[in-house]
Amino acid sequence: MEAANIQGSQQLNAYDFIVIGSGPAGRRAAVQAAKIGKSVLVVEKGRRVGGVSVHTGTIPSKTLRETVLNLTGYRERGFYGRAYRVKQDIAANDLTARLQMTLTHEVDVLEHQFARNGVKTMLGTARFLDTHKIEVTAPQGDTHVIEAEKFLISVGTRPHRPDNIPFNGASVLDSDEMIELTHLPRSLTVIGAGVIGVEYATIFSALDVAVTLIDPQPNFLSFVDHEIIEDLTHQMRDRGMILRLGAKVDKIEMEGDWPVAVLADGRRARSQMVLFTGGRDGATDTINLAACGLTADARGRLKVDPKTFQTEVPNIYAAGDVIGFPSLASTSMEQGRVAACHAFGIPMPPPPEFFPYGIYSVPEISMVGMTESEVRERGIHYECGIARFRETSRGHIMGLNSGMMKLIFSLKTRRLLGAHIVGEGATELVHIGQAVLNLKGTLDYFIENTFNYPTLAEAYKIAALDAWNRMPRH
Ligand SMILES: Cc1cc2nc3c(=O)[nH]c(=O)nc-3n(C[C@H](O)[C@H](O)[C@H](O)COP(=O)(O)OP(=O)(O)OC[C@H]3O[C@@H](n4cnc5c(N)ncnc54)[C@H](O)[C@@H]3O)c2cc1C
């Protein structure tokens, strides 16, 4: 493994900008600063650059999802029935082979991007010595002291591992371990119905693994529009998934090799494997925050100015999952870019009001703007329009018998307030809604414009017409 692109005598001891952590926030910040002529060093403690996003989070889970959907023939089951499979016996190595190819490609692209832009990288664990100095301990144990004018802390998160869960790396796993499976379980209990839990639960259910999903809250993914969750819940139950909501896990017992999740209400979920996805903690414990005058909260997260990503120490910025919500690769990249621009005095326009949220469950979900509950809480008079994918010709061609889009419009201004989608292509389709929303477009955009035919994007027109039918005529 190539340890770093700076070594020994070539090494600078001072940079304009040091980025700690090479995930989406660090990557984008480093390239942005390099593009305006700054000397930049990225320090990464993992074996290769890319962060959680490339190695254990976004890209692995999305590659796994795509592989599962392809090998199972899941997308074709509308035509050929639930028993249809492209590959009969799917094993763990069928899933990991494709993962390795994707990851290698991602890392190559990133290393090339750093090299092209003159960003230096160094493998090792960084810790602050003071506000302008860090010490990097390389994997072989040698240390380097390096100075910089400005810093970005983009160290991300690691899975939260509570004491009452007996993680063993084999049958009780966290989400980082899930991508290293050596065999596929016949049954799986997922504890935690957040985004990661719901994604993995539905991906394994698509593989015909018997899945139980447990969460202490009675409602899961409560930031998503309720009708979208109702649709998802219906599809999950229809596939035979067991949902144990409003049920806290007291402990996990072992029955032979099989873990059993024991719930506070006395129920038990026995399965071949347990995946615990109860949140993630900021990975700030290795960077010696005290030396630079910063403190993290109880979950290891840092506080920043939400517009500039500057911490309380003016030359130190923080971005990405280490600052908390929304904890997405997509938003982390943008935060990194904004932080680098602010650090070096590049004026930035204010960010758009709304960003999209993508949940790569099976079926996938995406949303932008306000949910119906938020619109109601704000007292806005509104109307909704619904389109079902089975109403579109593209849906017929694809054999879709599920999938829906919900658009919410203001009755007063006719402006689009929110777009919510569950079903095939949701995470791509949402960007049309995002553009209209951020450009302050109205219902009339969808009514008056022609959409390619046959496409799922036609659902925008159908949903808008559905709302229009119930709206007062002006
Ligand atoms: C299973 C899963 C699925 C996800 N799916 C999606 C998705 O579909 N879409 C989406 O937008 N987001 C998704 N996310 C979230 C996304 O991965 C994160 O938002 C993103 O990775 C955060 O980027 P980051 O820049 O904060 O750093 P990270 O990607 O978390 O990387 C931080 C890096 O810092 C390094 N580091 C830590 N401490 C030190 C130190 N002391 N010195 C040097 N280096 C250090 C770490 O080794 C790591 O490589 C998912 C996350 C998970 C876990």
The ligand as an ORCA input file, in Angstrom:
! r2SCAN-3c Opt
* xyz 0 1
  C     -23.776      2.598      6.212
  C     -23.801      4.053      5.797
  C     -24.470      4.427      4.651
  C     -24.475      5.761      4.239
  N     -25.156      6.100      3.097
  C     -25.152      7.385      2.673
  C     -25.801      7.760      1.467
  O     -26.382      6.926      0.798
  N     -25.750      9.044      1.049
  C     -25.095      9.999      1.775
  O     -25.091     11.163      1.339
  N     -24.471      9.682      2.932
  C     -24.498      8.402      3.400
  N     -23.845      8.065      4.560
  C     -23.190      9.110      5.331
  C     -21.817      9.430      4.778
  O     -21.020      8.274      4.683
  C     -21.179     10.448      5.663
  O     -22.046     11.562      5.740
  C     -19.835     10.921      5.141
  O     -18.950      9.852      4.983
  C     -19.238     11.927      6.122
  O     -18.091     12.436      5.553
  P     -16.960     13.135      6.416
  O     -16.234     14.003      5.469
  O     -17.518     13.697      7.643
  O     -15.916     12.004      6.800
  P     -15.895     10.421      6.842
  O     -16.350      9.859      5.535
  O     -16.612      9.974      8.068
  O     -14.359     10.178      6.973
  C     -13.603     10.655      8.063
  C     -12.178     10.193      7.906
  O     -11.389     10.789      8.922
  C     -10.388      9.881      9.293
  N      -9.866     10.224     10.631
  C     -10.495     10.126     11.822
  N      -9.687     10.535     12.816
  C      -8.520     10.880     12.245
  C      -7.291     11.370     12.761
  N      -7.098     11.617     14.046
  N      -6.286     11.605     11.882
  C      -6.447     11.379     10.542
  N      -7.603     10.925     10.025
  C      -8.620     10.690     10.849
  C     -11.108      8.542      9.291
  O     -10.194      7.462      9.161
  C     -11.992      8.696      8.062
  O     -11.359      8.161      6.928
  C     -23.809      6.735      4.997
  C     -23.109      6.353      6.153
  C     -23.100      5.033      6.565
  C     -22.334      4.647      7.799
*
